Amino acid sequence: MNFISKALATATVALALGGSAVAQDSQEINFGIISTESQQNLRPKWEPFLKDMEEQTGLTVKPFFASDYAGVIEGMRFGKVQLAWYGNKSAMEAVDRADGSIFAQTVALDGSPGYWSLILAPADSKLTSLDDLLTCDKSMNFGLGDPNSTSGYLVPMTFVFAENGVDPKECFKTVTNANHETNAMAVANGQVDAAANNTESLALIEKNQPEAFKKIKVIWKSPLIPSDPLVVSNKVDAEARQKIEEFVLNYGTENSKGDAAAEKEILAALEWAPFRKSSNDQLLPIRVMEVEKQIGQIKADANKDEATKKAEIEKLQAQKAEYQKQIDANEKNSGA
């Protein structure tokens, strides 16, 4: 009997400790911030926003930086990140592999519906177009973005390379991967002949490093990319999630619990206006883009026979058609 009582007491303590751990974890939020720039540049822009989140939600909120996009995705996958700002490509990875859900979307300060991927070249370069870039004689050095970047990687891989049946590694002397800021500066300093970037990053270069901006020109601009999403882990408990979503979607608006005018200034430092509500459906155009990239790569693959290519492409075309069907249905329902 003593043994049973002791066992029950031990189990009760273990359950109590376990319950405390869960409750404590739900009060601590690590906010993932993708590495579009150096941590030194990103931290001061984000800290006021995270401080307001902490004060208004009562949660403990800490920034989570990683050296690449994958670090934030994996952080959410393994419970080290509960909430994150991603680009669309990295958000797709977080939704598919890290049990995340999109709940909000950024809005550009100037009201733009999104942003654009760019290919940059030095201002004094002979390059003026994609035709000039895609000579593919392995004489040039090219800078791609992070492999999980939408504008730095997925978009140029889809619309610049896959669409033209080109493998960058077979086209250029060297291909490197870096964040937007690093790529822009590499172009300005003549360290690469061209590099992927986007309109948001280039605007920051113009604002913060005007001399470098003067040494850069744009030789290609993509179709519109949807604005960036915020993703919350589905492991976050309902109460904490509600606090987070209400804070984000009310921030800088008349419904805010804080100083809306001051909050708008904090958002402006991030080049944003107040957020809008969103969902995983935001990723559908990105999924179409990913499929188009894969189709282009299959077509350009010299190691596959035509029958294999045909079978793989047909499967991807069916997947693309399903995504497009969902996009069309959403547009019809929204009256667009």
SENU-476975 format. One record per residue (C-alpha): x negated, y, z negated. Coordinates in nm, 2 decimals. Example, Ala and Ser with C-alpha at 12.3 -4.5 7.8 and 13.67 -1.06 7.14 Angstrom:
residues 2
R    east   north      up
R   -1.23   -0.45   -0.78
R   -1.37   -0.11   -0.71
//
This chain:
residues 336
R    east   north      up
R    0.00    0.00    0.00
R   -0.28    0.24   -0.08
R   -0.44    0.16    0.25
R   -0.12    0.24    0.44
R   -0.07    0.56    0.25
R   -0.42    0.67    0.32
R   -0.38    0.58    0.69
R   -0.06    0.78    0.71
R   -0.22    1.08    0.54
R   -0.51    1.06    0.78
R   -0.28    1.05    1.08
R   -0.08    1.34    0.95
R   -0.39    1.55    0.91
R   -0.51    1.45    1.26
R   -0.17    1.55    1.41
R   -0.18    1.88    1.23
R   -0.53    1.96    1.35
R   -0.43    1.86    1.70
R   -0.12    2.08    1.69
R   -0.33    2.37    1.57
R   -0.58    2.32    1.85
R   -0.31    2.33    2.11
R   -0.16    2.64    1.96
R   -0.49    2.81    1.93
R   -0.59    2.72    2.29
R   -0.26    2.87    2.42
R   -0.35    3.20    2.26
R   -0.69    3.22    2.43
R   -0.70    3.31    2.80
R   -1.01    3.31    3.01
R   -0.95    3.53    3.32
R   -1.14    3.41    3.62
R   -1.28    3.67    3.86
R   -1.42    3.56    4.19
R   -1.77    3.68    4.29
R   -1.69    3.93    4.57
R   -1.96    4.15    4.42
R   -2.22    4.12    4.15
R   -2.09    4.07    3.79
R   -2.25    4.40    3.70
R   -2.02    4.58    3.94
R   -1.71    4.37    3.87
R   -1.71    4.38    3.49
R   -1.65    4.75    3.43
R   -1.36    4.75    3.68
R   -1.19    4.46    3.51
R   -1.25    4.52    3.14
R   -0.99    4.80    3.10
R   -0.72    4.58    3.26
R   -0.81    4.28    3.05
R   -0.82    4.49    2.73
R   -0.47    4.62    2.81
R   -0.35    4.26    2.87
R   -0.49    4.16    2.53
R   -0.32    4.44    2.35
R    0.02    4.41    2.52
R    0.04    4.03    2.51
R   -0.12    3.96    2.18
R   -0.34    3.70    2.35
R   -0.72    3.68    2.33
R   -0.83    3.76    2.69
R   -1.19    3.71    2.81
R   -1.34    3.75    3.16
R   -1.48    3.44    3.32
R   -1.75    3.50    3.59
R   -1.92    3.24    3.80
R   -2.19    3.27    4.06
R   -1.95    3.15    4.34
R   -1.58    3.10    4.40
R   -1.60    2.73    4.33
R   -1.71    2.80    3.98
R   -1.38    2.97    3.91
R   -1.18    2.70    4.08
R   -1.35    2.43    3.89
R   -1.31    2.63    3.57
R   -0.94    2.62    3.61
R   -0.95    2.25    3.71
R   -1.12    2.16    3.38
R   -0.93    2.39    3.15
R   -1.20    2.66    3.11
R   -0.99    2.92    3.31
R   -0.62    2.98    3.25
R   -0.56    3.27    3.48
R   -0.75    3.40    3.78
R   -0.78    3.65    4.06
R   -0.85    3.46    4.38
R   -0.86    3.52    4.76
R   -0.60    3.32    4.95
R   -0.84    3.04    5.05
R   -0.97    2.99    4.69
R   -0.62    3.02    4.56
R   -0.52    2.74    4.80
R   -0.80    2.52    4.64
R   -0.68    2.62    4.29
R   -0.32    2.53    4.37
R   -0.41    2.20    4.54
R   -0.70    2.08    4.32
R   -0.68    2.27    3.99
R   -0.30    2.26    3.90
R   -0.25    2.63    3.95
R    0.05    2.84    4.06
R    0.06    3.18    4.23
R    0.29    3.43    4.05
R    0.17    3.77    4.16
R    0.01    3.94    4.46
R   -0.21    4.24    4.47
R   -0.10    4.55    4.66
R   -0.35    4.78    4.83
R   -0.38    5.13    4.69
R   -0.30    5.27    5.03
R    0.01    5.05    5.07
R   -0.15    4.82    5.33
R    0.03    4.49    5.36
R   -0.30    4.31    5.34
R   -0.66    4.34    5.46
R   -0.88    4.23    5.75
R   -1.18    4.01    5.80
R   -1.47    4.18    5.98
R   -1.79    4.09    6.16
R   -2.05    4.36    6.08
R   -2.38    4.43    6.27
R   -2.65    4.70    6.21
R   -2.54    5.03    6.36
R   -2.84    5.04    6.60
R   -2.78    4.67    6.71
R   -2.72    4.59    7.07
R   -2.43    4.37    6.95
R   -2.09    4.53    7.04
R   -1.85    4.23    7.07
R   -1.80    3.86    7.00
R   -1.93    3.78    7.35
R   -2.26    3.94    7.25
R   -2.26    3.75    6.92
R   -2.17    3.41    7.06
R   -2.46    3.38    7.31
R   -2.56    3.08    7.09
R   -2.93    3.08    7.18
R   -3.04    3.04    6.82
R   -3.21    3.38    6.83
R   -2.99    3.55    6.56
R   -2.95    3.52    6.18
R   -2.58    3.52    6.07
R   -2.43    3.57    5.73
R   -2.11    3.38    5.64
R   -1.92    3.44    5.31
R   -1.86    3.20    5.02
R   -1.71    2.87    5.16
R   -1.40    2.94    4.95
R   -1.36    3.29    5.07
R   -1.07    3.37    5.30
R   -1.21    3.67    5.48
R   -1.58    3.58    5.45
R   -1.54    3.21    5.56
R   -1.20    3.07    5.66
R   -1.09    3.35    5.89
R   -1.42    3.39    6.09
R   -1.45    3.01    6.10
R   -1.10    2.99    6.25
R   -1.08    3.29    6.48
R   -1.44    3.35    6.57
R   -1.60    3.00    6.58
R   -1.34    2.72    6.60
R   -1.13    2.92    6.85
R   -1.43    2.95    7.08
R   -1.55    2.59    7.02
R   -1.86    2.71    6.84
R   -2.05    2.55    6.54
R   -2.23    2.84    6.37
R   -2.52    2.61    6.27
R   -2.57    2.52    6.63
R   -2.53    2.88    6.75
R   -2.76    3.08    6.52
R   -3.12    3.06    6.40
R   -3.01    3.06    6.04
R   -2.67    3.07    5.87
R   -2.65    3.19    5.51
R   -2.36    3.21    5.26
R   -2.33    3.51    5.03
R   -2.07    3.74    4.87
R   -1.92    4.04    5.06
R   -2.15    4.30    4.90
R   -2.46    4.10    4.96
R   -2.37    4.04    5.33
R   -2.30    4.40    5.39
R   -2.63    4.51    5.24
R   -2.81    4.24    5.44
R   -2.67    4.39    5.76
R   -2.75    4.75    5.65
R   -3.11    4.64    5.57
R   -3.16    4.45    5.89
R   -3.20    4.11    5.71
R   -2.93    3.95    5.93
R   -2.82    4.03    6.28
R   -2.45    4.01    6.19
R   -2.23    3.90    5.89
R   -1.88    3.84    5.78
R   -1.71    4.09    5.56
R   -1.37    4.25    5.51
R   -1.21    4.60    5.51
R   -1.18    4.62    5.13
R   -1.55    4.54    5.08
R   -1.66    4.78    5.35
R   -1.45    5.06    5.19
R   -1.63    5.00    4.86
R   -1.97    5.02    5.04
R   -1.86    5.35    5.21
R   -1.76    5.48    4.87
R   -2.05    5.36    4.65
R   -2.34    5.33    4.90
R   -2.27    5.58    5.18
R   -2.63    5.56    5.31
R   -2.60    5.19    5.36
R   -2.25    5.24    5.52
R   -2.40    5.46    5.79
R   -2.63    5.17    5.90
R   -2.33    4.94    5.96
R   -2.08    4.90    6.25
R   -1.78    4.67    6.30
R   -1.79    4.44    6.61
R   -1.48    4.23    6.53
R   -1.16    4.27    6.33
R   -0.93    3.98    6.24
R   -0.55    3.94    6.23
R   -0.40    4.06    5.90
R   -0.47    3.86    5.59
R   -0.21    3.85    5.30
R   -0.32    4.04    4.99
R   -0.49    3.85    4.71
R   -0.29    3.64    4.46
R   -0.31    3.59    4.09
R   -0.29    3.22    3.98
R   -0.20    3.08    3.64
R   -0.28    2.73    3.53
R    0.02    2.51    3.49
R   -0.14    2.39    3.16
R   -0.06    2.73    3.00
R    0.24    2.70    2.77
R    0.57    2.86    2.87
R    0.56    3.14    2.60
R    0.20    3.25    2.69
R    0.28    3.23    3.06
R    0.59    3.45    3.02
R    0.38    3.71    2.84
R    0.12    3.70    3.11
R    0.36    3.73    3.40
R    0.56    4.01    3.24
R    0.24    4.20    3.16
R    0.11    4.17    3.52
R    0.43    4.24    3.70
R    0.52    4.54    3.48
R    0.17    4.69    3.47
R    0.15    5.04    3.60
R    0.53    5.06    3.64
R    0.81    5.22    3.45
R    0.87    4.89    3.28
R    0.53    4.87    3.12
R    0.49    4.86    2.75
R    0.18    5.08    2.78
R    0.08    5.41    2.94
R    0.19    5.36    3.30
R    0.00    5.66    3.43
R   -0.33    5.54    3.27
R   -0.26    5.18    3.40
R   -0.23    5.31    3.76
R   -0.57    5.47    3.72
R   -0.71    5.14    3.60
R   -0.56    4.96    3.90
R   -0.69    5.24    4.13
R   -1.04    5.15    4.02
R   -0.97    4.80    4.16
R   -0.83    4.97    4.48
R   -0.48    4.84    4.39
R   -0.13    4.97    4.32
R    0.10    4.78    4.09
R    0.14    4.41    4.16
R    0.43    4.24    4.34
R    0.59    3.90    4.25
R    0.47    3.61    4.47
R    0.46    3.23    4.49
R    0.27    2.95    4.65
R    0.46    3.02    4.97
R    0.21    3.31    5.02
R   -0.04    3.04    5.12
R    0.16    2.90    5.41
R   -0.01    3.13    5.68
R   -0.35    3.04    5.52
R   -0.26    2.67    5.55
R   -0.18    2.72    5.92
R   -0.52    2.89    5.96
R   -0.70    2.60    5.79
R   -0.53    2.35    6.03
R   -0.63    2.57    6.33
R   -0.99    2.57    6.21
R   -0.99    2.19    6.17
R   -0.84    2.15    6.52
R   -1.11    2.37    6.67
R   -1.38    2.18    6.49
R   -1.25    1.85    6.61
R   -1.24    1.98    6.97
R   -1.60    2.09    6.94
R   -1.72    1.77    6.78
R   -1.94    1.59    7.04
R   -1.97    1.28    6.81
R   -1.60    1.18    6.85
R   -1.44    1.01    7.15
R   -1.14    1.17    7.32
R   -0.89    0.91    7.18
R   -1.00    0.98    6.82
R   -0.98    1.35    6.88
R   -0.63    1.32    7.02
R   -0.51    1.12    6.73
R   -0.65    1.35    6.47
R   -0.53    1.67    6.65
R   -0.18    1.53    6.69
R   -0.17    1.47    6.31
R   -0.29    1.82    6.24
R   -0.04    1.97    6.49
R    0.24    1.80    6.31
R    0.12    1.94    5.98
R    0.09    2.29    6.13
R    0.44    2.27    6.27
R    0.57    2.18    5.92
R    0.40    2.48    5.77
R    0.53    2.70    6.04
R    0.88    2.57    5.99
R    0.86    2.67    5.62
R    0.73    3.02    5.72
R    1.02    3.07    5.96
R    1.27    2.95    5.70
R    1.13    3.20    5.44
R    1.14    3.48    5.69
R    1.50    3.40    5.78
R    1.60    3.38    5.41
R    1.43    3.72    5.34
R    1.60    3.88    5.64
R    1.26    3.96    5.80
//
